[in-house]
Amino acid sequence: MFKIKTLNKIAQEGLDLFNDNYDLVDEEAVDGILVRSAKMHEMELPDTLQAIGRAGAGVNNIPIEKCSEKGIVVFNTPGANANGVKELVIAGLLLSSRKVVDSIDWAKTLRDKGDEVPKLVEKGKSNFAGPEIKGKTLGIIGLGAIGVLVANNARSLGMNVLGYDPFISVESAWGLSRAVKRASSLEEILESADYISIHIPLREETKGLINKEKINQMKDGIRILNFSRAGLVNDADLEEGLKAGKIAMYITDFPNEKVLQLPNTICIPHLGASTPESEVNCAVMAVNQLKEYIENGNIINSVNYPACDMGQCQRDGRLTINHKNIPNMVGQITTVLAKYNINISDMINKSRKDWAYTLIDMDGKISEEAVKELENIDGVVKVRTIV
């Protein structure tokens, strides 16, 4: 029986995918954890824990390096909430131009004006005029699942779209409209766009990507949309750009105390994936990935270990080994198996930066003594047998 713990409310459609081999529990020693936004950095991670499934894309709430060192595979669900976020980005695009939010707030001040309301509306509406987006240029930084959908929908709305992503995946490239033009550099986006939408993950190298230097390269009156992460924009430089009029509007789904006080901003309370469809899609995807790893050792959409798939475990047993990406590791592993007369019928070894993963199908059973010897290899952090 595999034990699974949920740290947040997970859509029932996802939990229903667990069969009789799984038990949802509220205890510490578990095989898997499902999480959305709960902070895990101070959590004690049990030695029994094999995997963490994040029902969403961002994993800032999970101690990734700590998990890697303990051989815990962390999964996320890229693309599962893409449509929900895309729809809000398109709404943000329109709101950034037409001053709809300000006009609604103003209209509310006309309460109790009785028969004067129509006349006051006509008199005051000119204060909220804004440009149409048709024919304008949208620059998209990052063409992952969300960026591609935003690009395609913006084209459908009559915008000229420039996309920049030096690491675009084959899958994303296939889904991108031919009408979306490829920018050869980030500078081309900054200099050409009337609107910029950011769709990249927050990492050390992307922190504060939108800063004073980048803002100065943009057109006067630029409108910036950030539905990725707050840390991608330098708040002090954003403030300077807004107050100087260089930035006409900033829309974000990740408000903080600083940004909430800035002029010409619309702060949305992280609603990108707050749709019932997104929550179900994320839950289903996270559960399926967790089950696939627990039952077959296959890794799909991990953020800390490499993708690895050998299909369903059908032979005498399967061996999974999480280890550091260092020389002679495979040689040491196969030497131990040969010592115990274990024949390898199939094997995959994949690496991702500092960490690697070896998946082995065996002819014959492996002894506890052999497993212990594998665990004692320098650089091996977790060994698991699947039968």
Contacts in CASP RR format, 6 or more apart in sequence:
PFRMAT RR
TARGET T0000
AUTHOR 0000-0000-0000
METHOD contacts of the structure
MODEL  1
MFKIKTLNKIAQEGLDLFNDNYDLVDEEAVDGILVRSAKMHEMELPDTLQ
AIGRAGAGVNNIPIEKCSEKGIVVFNTPGANANGVKELVIAGLLLSSRKV
VDSIDWAKTLRDKGDEVPKLVEKGKSNFAGPEIKGKTLGIIGLGAIGVLV
ANNARSLGMNVLGYDPFISVESAWGLSRAVKRASSLEEILESADYISIHI
PLREETKGLINKEKINQMKDGIRILNFSRAGLVNDADLEEGLKAGKIAMY
ITDFPNEKVLQLPNTICIPHLGASTPESEVNCAVMAVNQLKEYIENGNII
NSVNYPACDMGQCQRDGRLTINHKNIPNMVGQITTVLAKYNINISDMINK
SRKDWAYTLIDMDGKISEEAVKELENIDGVVKVRTIV
1 21 0 8 1.000
1 22 0 8 1.000
1 23 0 8 1.000
2 21 0 8 1.000
2 22 0 8 1.000
2 23 0 8 1.000
2 31 0 8 1.000
2 32 0 8 1.000
2 294 0 8 1.000
3 22 0 8 1.000
3 23 0 8 1.000
3 25 0 8 1.000
3 27 0 8 1.000
3 29 0 8 1.000
3 30 0 8 1.000
3 31 0 8 1.000
3 32 0 8 1.000
3 48 0 8 1.000
4 18 0 8 1.000
4 22 0 8 1.000
4 23 0 8 1.000
4 24 0 8 1.000
4 25 0 8 1.000
4 30 0 8 1.000
4 31 0 8 1.000
4 32 0 8 1.000
4 33 0 8 1.000
4 34 0 8 1.000
4 290 0 8 1.000
5 24 0 8 1.000
5 25 0 8 1.000
5 26 0 8 1.000
5 27 0 8 1.000
5 30 0 8 1.000
5 32 0 8 1.000
5 33 0 8 1.000
5 34 0 8 1.000
6 15 0 8 1.000
6 24 0 8 1.000
6 33 0 8 1.000
6 34 0 8 1.000
6 35 0 8 1.000
7 33 0 8 1.000
7 34 0 8 1.000
7 35 0 8 1.000
7 36 0 8 1.000
7 38 0 8 1.000
7 40 0 8 1.000
8 34 0 8 1.000
8 35 0 8 1.000
8 36 0 8 1.000
8 37 0 8 1.000
8 38 0 8 1.000
8 55 0 8 1.000
9 36 0 8 1.000
10 34 0 8 1.000
10 36 0 8 1.000
10 55 0 8 1.000
10 283 0 8 1.000
10 286 0 8 1.000
10 287 0 8 1.000
11 55 0 8 1.000
11 276 0 8 1.000
11 279 0 8 1.000
11 280 0 8 1.000
11 282 0 8 1.000
11 283 0 8 1.000
11 284 0 8 1.000
13 280 0 8 1.000
13 283 0 8 1.000
13 284 0 8 1.000
14 280 0 8 1.000
14 283 0 8 1.000
14 284 0 8 1.000
14 286 0 8 1.000
14 287 0 8 1.000
15 24 0 8 1.000
15 283 0 8 1.000
15 287 0 8 1.000
17 284 0 8 1.000
17 287 0 8 1.000
17 288 0 8 1.000
17 291 0 8 1.000
18 24 0 8 1.000
18 287 0 8 1.000
18 291 0 8 1.000
22 291 0 8 1.000
28 44 0 8 1.000
28 46 0 8 1.000
29 46 0 8 1.000
29 48 0 8 1.000
30 46 0 8 1.000
30 48 0 8 1.000
30 49 0 8 1.000
31 48 0 8 1.000
31 49 0 8 1.000
31 50 0 8 1.000
31 51 0 8 1.000
31 294 0 8 1.000
32 49 0 8 1.000
32 50 0 8 1.000
32 51 0 8 1.000
32 52 0 8 1.000
32 53 0 8 1.000
32 290 0 8 1.000
32 294 0 8 1.000
33 40 0 8 1.000
33 49 0 8 1.000
33 51 0 8 1.000
33 52 0 8 1.000
33 53 0 8 1.000
34 52 0 8 1.000
34 53 0 8 1.000
34 55 0 8 1.000
34 283 0 8 1.000
34 286 0 8 1.000
34 287 0 8 1.000
34 290 0 8 1.000
35 52 0 8 1.000
35 53 0 8 1.000
35 54 0 8 1.000
35 55 0 8 1.000
35 61 0 8 1.000
35 62 0 8 1.000
36 54 0 8 1.000
36 55 0 8 1.000
36 56 0 8 1.000
36 282 0 8 1.000
37 61 0 8 1.000
38 61 0 8 1.000
39 61 0 8 1.000
40 52 0 8 1.000
40 61 0 8 1.000
40 62 0 8 1.000
40 63 0 8 1.000
41 61 0 8 1.000
41 62 0 8 1.000
41 63 0 8 1.000
43 63 0 8 1.000
45 63 0 8 1.000
45 66 0 8 1.000
45 67 0 8 1.000
45 70 0 8 1.000
45 72 0 8 1.000
47 70 0 8 1.000
49 70 0 8 1.000
49 72 0 8 1.000
50 72 0 8 1.000
50 73 0 8 1.000
50 293 0 8 1.000
50 294 0 8 1.000
50 382 0 8 1.000
50 384 0 8 1.000
51 72 0 8 1.000
51 73 0 8 1.000
51 74 0 8 1.000
51 75 0 8 1.000
51 290 0 8 1.000
51 293 0 8 1.000
51 294 0 8 1.000
52 62 0 8 1.000
52 67 0 8 1.000
52 72 0 8 1.000
52 73 0 8 1.000
52 74 0 8 1.000
52 75 0 8 1.000
53 74 0 8 1.000
53 75 0 8 1.000
53 76 0 8 1.000
53 77 0 8 1.000
53 286 0 8 1.000
53 289 0 8 1.000
53 290 0 8 1.000
54 61 0 8 1.000
54 62 0 8 1.000
54 74 0 8 1.000
54 75 0 8 1.000
54 76 0 8 1.000
54 77 0 8 1.000
54 286 0 8 1.000
55 77 0 8 1.000
55 80 0 8 1.000
55 279 0 8 1.000
55 282 0 8 1.000
55 283 0 8 1.000
55 285 0 8 1.000
55 286 0 8 1.000
56 76 0 8 1.000
56 77 0 8 1.000
56 80 0 8 1.000
56 81 0 8 1.000
56 273 0 8 1.000
56 282 0 8 1.000
56 286 0 8 1.000
57 76 0 8 1.000
57 77 0 8 1.000
57 78 0 8 1.000
57 79 0 8 1.000
57 80 0 8 1.000
57 81 0 8 1.000
57 201 0 8 1.000
58 76 0 8 1.000
58 201 0 8 1.000
58 229 0 8 1.000
59 74 0 8 1.000
59 76 0 8 1.000
59 303 0 8 1.000
60 202 0 8 1.000
60 229 0 8 1.000
62 74 0 8 1.000
64 74 0 8 1.000
64 303 0 8 1.000
64 304 0 8 1.000
65 304 0 8 1.000
67 73 0 8 1.000
67 74 0 8 1.000
67 304 0 8 1.000
68 304 0 8 1.000
68 305 0 8 1.000
68 354 0 8 1.000
68 355 0 8 1.000
68 381 0 8 1.000
69 381 0 8 1.000
70 381 0 8 1.000
70 382 0 8 1.000
71 305 0 8 1.000
71 322 0 8 1.000
71 381 0 8 1.000
71 382 0 8 1.000
72 382 0 8 1.000
73 293 0 8 1.000
73 299 0 8 1.000
73 302 0 8 1.000
73 304 0 8 1.000
73 305 0 8 1.000
73 322 0 8 1.000
74 302 0 8 1.000
74 303 0 8 1.000
74 304 0 8 1.000
74 305 0 8 1.000
75 286 0 8 1.000
75 289 0 8 1.000
75 290 0 8 1.000
75 293 0 8 1.000
75 299 0 8 1.000
75 300 0 8 1.000
75 301 0 8 1.000
75 302 0 8 1.000
75 303 0 8 1.000
76 286 0 8 1.000
76 301 0 8 1.000
76 303 0 8 1.000
77 281 0 8 1.000
77 282 0 8 1.000
77 285 0 8 1.000
77 286 0 8 1.000
77 289 0 8 1.000
77 301 0 8 1.000
78 144 0 8 1.000
78 145 0 8 1.000
78 301 0 8 1.000
79 145 0 8 1.000
79 146 0 8 1.000
79 281 0 8 1.000
80 278 0 8 1.000
80 281 0 8 1.000
80 282 0 8 1.000
80 284 0 8 1.000
80 285 0 8 1.000
80 286 0 8 1.000
81 272 0 8 1.000
81 273 0 8 1.000
81 275 0 8 1.000
81 278 0 8 1.000
81 281 0 8 1.000
81 282 0 8 1.000
82 145 0 8 1.000
82 146 0 8 1.000
82 149 0 8 1.000
83 149 0 8 1.000
83 277 0 8 1.000
83 278 0 8 1.000
84 272 0 8 1.000
84 273 0 8 1.000
84 275 0 8 1.000
84 277 0 8 1.000
84 278 0 8 1.000
85 146 0 8 1.000
85 227 0 8 1.000
85 253 0 8 1.000
85 272 0 8 1.000
85 273 0 8 1.000
85 278 0 8 1.000
86 146 0 8 1.000
86 147 0 8 1.000
86 149 0 8 1.000
86 150 0 8 1.000
86 153 0 8 1.000
87 275 0 8 1.000
88 227 0 8 1.000
88 253 0 8 1.000
88 268 0 8 1.000
88 271 0 8 1.000
88 272 0 8 1.000
89 146 0 8 1.000
89 150 0 8 1.000
89 197 0 8 1.000
89 225 0 8 1.000
89 227 0 8 1.000
90 150 0 8 1.000
90 153 0 8 1.000
90 154 0 8 1.000
90 157 0 8 1.000
92 225 0 8 1.000
92 251 0 8 1.000
92 266 0 8 1.000
92 268 0 8 1.000
93 133 0 8 1.000
93 138 0 8 1.000
93 154 0 8 1.000
93 195 0 8 1.000
93 197 0 8 1.000
93 225 0 8 1.000
93 251 0 8 1.000
94 100 0 8 1.000
94 133 0 8 1.000
95 101 0 8 1.000
95 251 0 8 1.000
95 266 0 8 1.000
96 195 0 8 1.000
96 223 0 8 1.000
96 225 0 8 1.000
96 248 0 8 1.000
96 249 0 8 1.000
96 251 0 8 1.000
96 266 0 8 1.000
97 130 0 8 1.000
97 131 0 8 1.000
97 132 0 8 1.000
97 133 0 8 1.000
97 223 0 8 1.000
97 249 0 8 1.000
98 128 0 8 1.000
98 130 0 8 1.000
99 128 0 8 1.000
99 129 0 8 1.000
99 130 0 8 1.000
100 128 0 8 1.000
101 266 0 8 1.000
102 128 0 8 1.000
103 125 0 8 1.000
103 127 0 8 1.000
103 128 0 8 1.000
106 124 0 8 1.000
106 127 0 8 1.000
106 128 0 8 1.000
107 121 0 8 1.000
110 116 0 8 1.000
110 117 0 8 1.000
110 120 0 8 1.000
110 121 0 8 1.000
113 120 0 8 1.000
133 154 0 8 1.000
133 157 0 8 1.000
133 158 0 8 1.000
133 159 0 8 1.000
133 195 0 8 1.000
134 157 0 8 1.000
134 158 0 8 1.000
134 159 0 8 1.000
135 158 0 8 1.000
135 159 0 8 1.000
135 160 0 8 1.000
136 159 0 8 1.000
136 160 0 8 1.000
136 194 0 8 1.000
136 195 0 8 1.000
137 159 0 8 1.000
137 160 0 8 1.000
137 161 0 8 1.000
137 162 0 8 1.000
137 192 0 8 1.000
137 193 0 8 1.000
137 194 0 8 1.000
137 195 0 8 1.000
138 150 0 8 1.000
138 151 0 8 1.000
138 154 0 8 1.000
138 159 0 8 1.000
138 160 0 8 1.000
138 161 0 8 1.000
138 162 0 8 1.000
138 193 0 8 1.000
138 194 0 8 1.000
138 195 0 8 1.000
138 196 0 8 1.000
138 197 0 8 1.000
139 161 0 8 1.000
139 162 0 8 1.000
139 163 0 8 1.000
139 164 0 8 1.000
139 183 0 8 1.000
139 189 0 8 1.000
139 192 0 8 1.000
139 193 0 8 1.000
139 195 0 8 1.000
139 196 0 8 1.000
139 197 0 8 1.000
140 147 0 8 1.000
140 150 0 8 1.000
140 151 0 8 1.000
140 154 0 8 1.000
140 161 0 8 1.000
140 162 0 8 1.000
140 163 0 8 1.000
140 164 0 8 1.000
140 189 0 8 1.000
140 196 0 8 1.000
140 197 0 8 1.000
140 199 0 8 1.000
141 163 0 8 1.000
141 164 0 8 1.000
141 165 0 8 1.000
141 186 0 8 1.000
141 189 0 8 1.000
141 196 0 8 1.000
141 197 0 8 1.000
141 198 0 8 1.000
141 199 0 8 1.000
141 200 0 8 1.000
141 209 0 8 1.000
142 163 0 8 1.000
142 164 0 8 1.000
142 165 0 8 1.000
142 168 0 8 1.000
142 198 0 8 1.000
142 199 0 8 1.000
142 200 0 8 1.000
143 151 0 8 1.000
143 163 0 8 1.000
143 164 0 8 1.000
143 165 0 8 1.000
143 168 0 8 1.000
143 172 0 8 1.000
143 173 0 8 1.000
143 176 0 8 1.000
143 199 0 8 1.000
144 165 0 8 1.000
144 168 0 8 1.000
144 169 0 8 1.000
144 172 0 8 1.000
144 199 0 8 1.000
145 172 0 8 1.000
146 199 0 8 1.000
146 227 0 8 1.000
147 197 0 8 1.000
147 199 0 8 1.000
148 172 0 8 1.000
148 175 0 8 1.000
148 176 0 8 1.000
150 197 0 8 1.000
150 199 0 8 1.000
151 161 0 8 1.000
151 163 0 8 1.000
151 176 0 8 1.000
151 177 0 8 1.000
151 180 0 8 1.000
152 175 0 8 1.000
152 176 0 8 1.000
152 177 0 8 1.000
152 180 0 8 1.000
154 161 0 8 1.000
155 161 0 8 1.000
155 177 0 8 1.000
155 179 0 8 1.000
155 180 0 8 1.000
159 195 0 8 1.000
160 181 0 8 1.000
161 177 0 8 1.000
161 179 0 8 1.000
161 180 0 8 1.000
161 181 0 8 1.000
162 180 0 8 1.000
162 181 0 8 1.000
162 182 0 8 1.000
162 183 0 8 1.000
162 188 0 8 1.000
162 189 0 8 1.000
162 192 0 8 1.000
162 193 0 8 1.000
163 180 0 8 1.000
163 181 0 8 1.000
163 182 0 8 1.000
163 183 0 8 1.000
163 189 0 8 1.000
164 182 0 8 1.000
164 183 0 8 1.000
164 185 0 8 1.000
164 186 0 8 1.000
164 188 0 8 1.000
164 189 0 8 1.000
165 172 0 8 1.000
168 176 0 8 1.000
183 189 0 8 1.000
183 192 0 8 1.000
186 214 0 8 1.000
187 217 0 8 1.000
189 196 0 8 1.000
190 196 0 8 1.000
190 214 0 8 1.000
190 217 0 8 1.000
190 218 0 8 1.000
191 217 0 8 1.000
191 218 0 8 1.000
191 219 0 8 1.000
192 219 0 8 1.000
193 218 0 8 1.000
193 219 0 8 1.000
193 222 0 8 1.000
194 219 0 8 1.000
194 222 0 8 1.000
194 223 0 8 1.000
195 222 0 8 1.000
195 223 0 8 1.000
195 224 0 8 1.000
195 225 0 8 1.000
196 218 0 8 1.000
196 222 0 8 1.000
196 223 0 8 1.000
196 224 0 8 1.000
196 225 0 8 1.000
197 225 0 8 1.000
197 227 0 8 1.000
198 209 0 8 1.000
198 210 0 8 1.000
198 224 0 8 1.000
198 225 0 8 1.000
198 226 0 8 1.000
198 227 0 8 1.000
198 228 0 8 1.000
198 232 0 8 1.000
198 233 0 8 1.000
199 227 0 8 1.000
199 228 0 8 1.000
200 206 0 8 1.000
200 209 0 8 1.000
200 228 0 8 1.000
200 232 0 8 1.000
201 228 0 8 1.000
201 229 0 8 1.000
202 228 0 8 1.000
202 229 0 8 1.000
202 231 0 8 1.000
202 232 0 8 1.000
206 232 0 8 1.000
207 231 0 8 1.000
207 232 0 8 1.000
208 231 0 8 1.000
208 232 0 8 1.000
208 233 0 8 1.000
208 234 0 8 1.000
209 232 0 8 1.000
209 233 0 8 1.000
210 224 0 8 1.000
210 226 0 8 1.000
210 232 0 8 1.000
210 233 0 8 1.000
210 234 0 8 1.000
210 237 0 8 1.000
210 238 0 8 1.000
211 234 0 8 1.000
211 237 0 8 1.000
212 234 0 8 1.000
212 237 0 8 1.000
212 240 0 8 1.000
215 222 0 8 1.000
215 237 0 8 1.000
215 238 0 8 1.000
215 240 0 8 1.000
215 241 0 8 1.000
215 246 0 8 1.000
215 247 0 8 1.000
216 246 0 8 1.000
218 246 0 8 1.000
218 247 0 8 1.000
220 245 0 8 1.000
220 246 0 8 1.000
221 245 0 8 1.000
221 246 0 8 1.000
221 247 0 8 1.000
221 248 0 8 1.000
222 246 0 8 1.000
222 247 0 8 1.000
222 248 0 8 1.000
223 247 0 8 1.000
223 248 0 8 1.000
223 249 0 8 1.000
223 250 0 8 1.000
223 251 0 8 1.000
224 233 0 8 1.000
224 247 0 8 1.000
224 249 0 8 1.000
224 250 0 8 1.000
224 251 0 8 1.000
225 251 0 8 1.000
225 252 0 8 1.000
226 232 0 8 1.000
226 233 0 8 1.000
226 250 0 8 1.000
226 251 0 8 1.000
226 252 0 8 1.000
226 253 0 8 1.000
226 254 0 8 1.000
227 251 0 8 1.000
227 252 0 8 1.000
227 253 0 8 1.000
227 254 0 8 1.000
227 272 0 8 1.000
228 254 0 8 1.000
229 254 0 8 1.000
230 252 0 8 1.000
230 254 0 8 1.000
230 255 0 8 1.000
230 256 0 8 1.000
230 259 0 8 1.000
231 254 0 8 1.000
233 250 0 8 1.000
233 252 0 8 1.000
235 256 0 8 1.000
235 258 0 8 1.000
235 259 0 8 1.000
238 247 0 8 1.000
238 250 0 8 1.000
238 259 0 8 1.000
238 262 0 8 1.000
239 258 0 8 1.000
239 262 0 8 1.000
241 247 0 8 1.000
242 250 0 8 1.000
242 262 0 8 1.000
242 263 0 8 1.000
242 264 0 8 1.000
242 265 0 8 1.000
243 263 0 8 1.000
245 264 0 8 1.000
247 264 0 8 1.000
248 264 0 8 1.000
249 264 0 8 1.000
249 265 0 8 1.000
249 266 0 8 1.000
250 259 0 8 1.000
250 262 0 8 1.000
250 264 0 8 1.000
250 265 0 8 1.000
250 266 0 8 1.000
251 265 0 8 1.000
251 266 0 8 1.000
251 268 0 8 1.000
252 259 0 8 1.000
252 265 0 8 1.000
252 266 0 8 1.000
252 267 0 8 1.000
252 268 0 8 1.000
253 268 0 8 1.000
253 269 0 8 1.000
253 270 0 8 1.000
253 271 0 8 1.000
253 272 0 8 1.000
254 270 0 8 1.000
255 267 0 8 1.000
255 268 0 8 1.000
255 269 0 8 1.000
259 265 0 8 1.000
259 267 0 8 1.000
260 267 0 8 1.000
272 278 0 8 1.000
273 279 0 8 1.000
273 282 0 8 1.000
285 301 0 8 1.000
289 300 0 8 1.000
289 301 0 8 1.000
292 298 0 8 1.000
292 300 0 8 1.000
293 299 0 8 1.000
293 300 0 8 1.000
295 313 0 8 1.000
295 386 0 8 1.000
296 310 0 8 1.000
296 311 0 8 1.000
296 312 0 8 1.000
296 313 0 8 1.000
296 318 0 8 1.000
296 386 0 8 1.000
297 308 0 8 1.000
297 310 0 8 1.000
297 313 0 8 1.000
297 318 0 8 1.000
297 320 0 8 1.000
297 359 0 8 1.000
297 384 0 8 1.000
297 386 0 8 1.000
298 308 0 8 1.000
298 309 0 8 1.000
298 310 0 8 1.000
298 311 0 8 1.000
298 359 0 8 1.000
299 305 0 8 1.000
299 306 0 8 1.000
299 307 0 8 1.000
299 308 0 8 1.000
299 309 0 8 1.000
299 357 0 8 1.000
300 307 0 8 1.000
300 309 0 8 1.000
301 307 0 8 1.000
302 352 0 8 1.000
304 352 0 8 1.000
304 355 0 8 1.000
305 322 0 8 1.000
305 352 0 8 1.000
305 355 0 8 1.000
305 356 0 8 1.000
305 357 0 8 1.000
306 350 0 8 1.000
306 351 0 8 1.000
306 352 0 8 1.000
306 355 0 8 1.000
306 356 0 8 1.000
306 357 0 8 1.000
307 350 0 8 1.000
308 348 0 8 1.000
308 350 0 8 1.000
308 357 0 8 1.000
308 359 0 8 1.000
309 348 0 8 1.000
310 318 0 8 1.000
310 346 0 8 1.000
310 348 0 8 1.000
310 359 0 8 1.000
310 361 0 8 1.000
313 361 0 8 1.000
313 386 0 8 1.000
313 387 0 8 1.000
314 361 0 8 1.000
315 345 0 8 1.000
315 346 0 8 1.000
315 361 0 8 1.000
315 362 0 8 1.000
315 363 0 8 1.000
315 364 0 8 1.000
316 362 0 8 1.000
316 363 0 8 1.000
316 364 0 8 1.000
316 365 0 8 1.000
316 387 0 8 1.000
317 361 0 8 1.000
317 362 0 8 1.000
317 364 0 8 1.000
317 365 0 8 1.000
317 366 0 8 1.000
317 385 0 8 1.000
317 386 0 8 1.000
317 387 0 8 1.000
318 359 0 8 1.000
318 360 0 8 1.000
318 361 0 8 1.000
318 362 0 8 1.000
318 385 0 8 1.000
318 386 0 8 1.000
318 387 0 8 1.000
319 358 0 8 1.000
319 359 0 8 1.000
319 360 0 8 1.000
319 361 0 8 1.000
319 362 0 8 1.000
319 366 0 8 1.000
319 374 0 8 1.000
319 383 0 8 1.000
319 384 0 8 1.000
319 385 0 8 1.000
319 386 0 8 1.000
320 357 0 8 1.000
320 358 0 8 1.000
320 359 0 8 1.000
320 360 0 8 1.000
320 382 0 8 1.000
320 383 0 8 1.000
320 384 0 8 1.000
320 385 0 8 1.000
320 386 0 8 1.000
321 333 0 8 1.000
321 357 0 8 1.000
321 358 0 8 1.000
321 359 0 8 1.000
321 360 0 8 1.000
321 374 0 8 1.000
321 380 0 8 1.000
321 382 0 8 1.000
321 383 0 8 1.000
321 384 0 8 1.000
322 355 0 8 1.000
322 356 0 8 1.000
322 357 0 8 1.000
322 380 0 8 1.000
322 381 0 8 1.000
322 382 0 8 1.000
322 383 0 8 1.000
323 329 0 8 1.000
323 355 0 8 1.000
323 356 0 8 1.000
323 357 0 8 1.000
323 358 0 8 1.000
323 377 0 8 1.000
323 379 0 8 1.000
323 380 0 8 1.000
323 381 0 8 1.000
324 354 0 8 1.000
324 355 0 8 1.000
324 356 0 8 1.000
324 379 0 8 1.000
324 380 0 8 1.000
324 381 0 8 1.000
325 351 0 8 1.000
325 352 0 8 1.000
325 353 0 8 1.000
325 354 0 8 1.000
325 355 0 8 1.000
325 356 0 8 1.000
326 379 0 8 1.000
329 349 0 8 1.000
329 356 0 8 1.000
329 358 0 8 1.000
329 377 0 8 1.000
329 379 0 8 1.000
329 380 0 8 1.000
330 349 0 8 1.000
330 358 0 8 1.000
332 377 0 8 1.000
333 358 0 8 1.000
333 360 0 8 1.000
333 374 0 8 1.000
333 377 0 8 1.000
334 344 0 8 1.000
336 370 0 8 1.000
336 373 0 8 1.000
336 374 0 8 1.000
336 377 0 8 1.000
337 344 0 8 1.000
337 360 0 8 1.000
337 362 0 8 1.000
337 366 0 8 1.000
337 370 0 8 1.000
339 370 0 8 1.000
339 373 0 8 1.000
340 366 0 8 1.000
340 367 0 8 1.000
340 369 0 8 1.000
340 370 0 8 1.000
340 373 0 8 1.000
342 362 0 8 1.000
342 363 0 8 1.000
342 364 0 8 1.000
342 366 0 8 1.000
342 370 0 8 1.000
343 362 0 8 1.000
343 363 0 8 1.000
343 364 0 8 1.000
344 360 0 8 1.000
344 361 0 8 1.000
344 362 0 8 1.000
344 363 0 8 1.000
345 361 0 8 1.000
345 362 0 8 1.000
345 363 0 8 1.000
346 360 0 8 1.000
346 361 0 8 1.000
347 358 0 8 1.000
347 359 0 8 1.000
347 360 0 8 1.000
347 361 0 8 1.000
348 358 0 8 1.000
348 359 0 8 1.000
349 356 0 8 1.000
349 357 0 8 1.000
349 358 0 8 1.000
349 359 0 8 1.000
350 356 0 8 1.000
350 357 0 8 1.000
351 357 0 8 1.000
365 387 0 8 1.000
366 385 0 8 1.000
371 383 0 8 1.000
371 385 0 8 1.000
374 380 0 8 1.000
374 383 0 8 1.000
375 382 0 8 1.000
375 383 0 8 1.000
END
